[in-house]
Every structure is written in structure tokens, then in C-alpha cells.
């Protein structure tokens, strides 16, 4: 009988600790990180027109720091809601091991995020693919998320890509893909009619996300697929890591470098471009009008 009472007391204490930590996390977004994180979240939504009245948005949570923070930012946005929209917190399990599943569930409870979890077998399907497994995995994951979100009545999915993802993608496209392109703040789905992808973390710096994580003493998943289990964050994705280090090296000499990369795709002068493709995929050459 004594043990039973003791167990109840421990559970109550744990709930009180969780509630206290949740309040600290939410307060940090409203106060300490309001300027660097929440304000930039709201700015991206307004600047790129990411949310409209009546939207039903599936906030896609991978278990990493970016998507978990995004979920809290959406909850905070609802508190200041100027018009009606709905949010659902969607977690896909592509084949995580038990420890990773439990970490996502723990963080969701700790951060008061009511998640909907669904299963897929993506990791098993890509584990034997040798060429571009990460690219194929990402495409498959997005397809499953679109499908489940549409099934839940959502018209948009939100992904947690941030400012640093954007500038790294711009340089990676040039250096490794021989093309000039960017990671768009929103996209219409090509395969799921009426569905749209939005990236409301578009203007938030990764260093500020890490600062928020560390300030709140939180631990999140890094990359949890079977290719990278046990691999440190700074060893994942050699091409992206090289580009990330290159940007950091250049920015250490000139702090404007990162902003210039970001703005470069907003200032494209087609009269000085040798060739380009329009949205239908038609190729245009400067000689056509020379």
C-alpha cells in the first residue's frame, strides 16, 4: 500500500516538473527569443503569405529541434490569431528504433504538443538503395506526409527548414547541381491536388534555434535513419557539411556573405543570364533576343 502511494506521489511530482518545464519553454519563446525566433516566424508568414483564413495545416514533426520548435511557434501564433485556421501536429514513424520513438513521445508530452503518429516502412524501402538514398527517402517521406495530411482534411503541410538550410541549398545547387535555384517558402504540390507546402521557419537562423534548445536544456533527434544511426550531427551529409563550412569561413571574413547569398535569388537579372527555364520547363537562351 505504501509503495502504491509513493508511486502516485512520484507521478504527481513528474507531472508538476513537466508542467513547469513546459511553461519555461513557452515563456522563452514569448520573451527571451521573441525577437530572434517568434518575430521572424511571424514575418515569414506575412511576407510570403503562408497562411490564409480557413487553412488547416499539418505541422510535420520529425523529432528534430527545428520541427519541434516550429510546433511551439504555431501554438504561440494561435494565441495571437487574427483569423481562424487550424493546426494538426503530424508525426510519421518511417521506421525509428524504440529509443527514438520514445524520445519524440517524451518531448511531445514535455512541450505539450498533441501529436498524431502514423506508421510507414520508408527506412526498410530505401535501406538497400545505393544511389541518392537520402534524396529518395526525403521524397517518399514528403509523399506520405501529403497523403496523411490530406486524409486528415488538411490543405497544407508545414516543414521546419530554416534560413541556413536555404542559403546552403542555393550554393549546393550551384556547386553540385550546376543550377541556380532556391528552397521556396511555399510550393503547390504536383501530385496532391489542392495541397501546398509551406516553410514558416524560412527567416530563422539555426544558431538561434540551437540557443533556444540549449537554454531550455532540451534533447532532440538528429538524423535518425538507418544510414546515420550513431553518427554525430556534424558528420551527416558530407556535401552539405562542406558547403556549410565554406559559408562559415567566408562569413568569418565578411558577415554580409550569408545575407548576400540569401538575397541573390531575389535579385536575378535575366538580361545577364546565359539561359534559363520558365515554370513550364521551356528553355530560353540570351541569343533568342540578342
Secondary structure by P-SEA (a helix, b strand, c coil): caaaaaaaaaaaaaaaaaaaaaaaaaaaaacccccccaaaaaaaaaaaccccccccccccccccaaaaaaaaaaaaaaaaccbbbbbbbbbbcccccaaaaaaaaaaaaaaccccccccccccccccccccaaaaaaaaaaaaaaaaaaaaaccccccccccaaaaaaaaaaaaacccccccccccccccccccbbbbbccccccaaaaaaaaaaabbbbbccccccccccccccccaaaaaaaaaaaaaaaaccaaaaaaaaccccccccccccccccccccccccccc
